[in-house]
């Protein structure tokens, strides 16, 4: 069954691959991520510290949800809860090093301004750590000599050391 899915996916991305191949042949550079482009622009303009667009997006979603809940007459507790849900829904997925860094930045900011409670934030930061470790850990090569025991390495109990 997975072969059928793989074929469907392969056929679906074939046009994109063809376009990328043509762009490579033409010498068109690979586009930068929006965060890298924004960072270059902010540095050039002398804006420090560099804003994180993903954190800004999460906070904007939080603010919009809070405003909407206030308009609907919700209690403060419900308002904050709806804002927190909107903030978390805007978090980047834990795939790829850049997304993991943005996720950590979003959670750290949310903890600092008390959008996310510290116990929940700690769990989310741990999830980011696990995701990052899963991306970066490579299995260690086994040393064959450390797994085999030979008679020559054992000590002879009959001989005493003087």
Protein Blocks (a to p, Z undefined) as FASTA:
>chain_A
ZZmmmmmmmmmmmmmmmmmmmmmmnopacdddfklmmmmmmmmnopacdddfklmmmmmm
mmmmmmmmmmnopafklmmmmmmmmmmmmpccdehjklmmmmmmmmmmmmmnomacfklm
mmmmmmmmmmmmmmmpccddddfklmpccfklpccfkbccZZ
